[in-house]
Amino acid sequence: MLGRGALRALATWCAARGMRWMPARTDDGSPALLLERRGQPPAEAMLVVLHDGCFWLVDASGEVLASASDLPALLDALDGGVAEPPRRRIERPAPVARHAKLVPSAA
């Protein structure tokens, strides 16, 4: 799936981010790479799969998180937070304009 240089780069990238990788297979037997954070449960692991000439990052539920034409671009997406859980958005009420006058619109 990857050459020696790419695997070395992947190992370096993983070490710098507290992650590890290992060879894996998809359900249909295709070669893949398992990426997981050290100390996290296996349910948090992700697969990197080469499909139709693209690298796909798939989470444990099977959802495609990102795709890229090469592995460095996929790793950049991971650095960008594509696999992070969404932050809870706090809804705040819209500010009330002070001294606003209500004017009927022309219909």
N, C-alpha and C positions, 0 to 999 in steps of 0.2 A: 504494500500500500504506500509506504514512504521509504525514501532512500536513507542511507546512513546519516548524512548531513542533516536532513530534516528531522530525524529522530533525535539527534543530538541537540538540535535547536529546541525541539519540543521539551526534552528533559530539562534543559536550562530554563526555559520559560516556566515550566511547572515548579521547579525548585524555588524560583524567585517569588512564587505566588502561593506557596504552601499547598501545592497540588501534586498529584502523581498521575501517571498514565500506565496503562498496561494493554497488551493486545487483547482483542475481544472479537466476537462474532455477533452479527445481527440474528434475529429469529430465523431468517431464511438462509443463514450460513455465510453471508457476505462478510469479508474482513472489516473490522472496525477498530477503533481505539476507545478504551474506556478512560474517561477523565473524571477524577473525583478529588475533592478537597480532603486533605489529611484530617482524620478525626471526625468526618461526617458519616452519617449512615449511608449504606449503599443506595437508598432511595433517592439520594441527592446526586447520584452519579449521572454523567452525560456520556453519550456516544458521539464520536466523530466518525462519520460514514462517508466514503467516496461513492457518489451516485451520479451517473450521467456526466462525469467530468467535473463535478462540483463537490466541495466538501460541505457536509451538512452536520450541524450540531443538533442533537436530539436529546430531549430530557427523558427521565425515567418513565414518564407517562406516554411517551411517543410523540410529543409535540415538537415540531421543528422550531428551534429557537433562532437559528441563523443559517445562512448558506453563503459560501464564498468560492471564488475561483481557485484560491490556494489556501494552504494552511496558515501562513502568517496573517492573512486577512481575517480568517475565522478567529484566530487568537486575539486579534485587535478587537473584534466584536465582543469577545469575552472580557477583555480589559475595559471595554466601554460599558459593561454591566448588563449585557443581554441575558445573562442567566440569573441575575439578581432578582429576588422577589420584588414585585412592584411596591413602591412606597405608598403608604396610606395617605391619601390626599385629604386634607382637612378643608371642609367646606366652610367658608366664612361668608357671613352676610355681606351683601354689597353695601358700600358706604352710603350713608344718606347725605345728600347734598345739603349743606347748610344754607338757609335763606333761599331755598329754591321756591319758585312760584309755579303753580300749576296753570298751564295755559292750554285751553282746548285746541286740538289740532283741527285744521281745516279739512273737512271730509268731502 
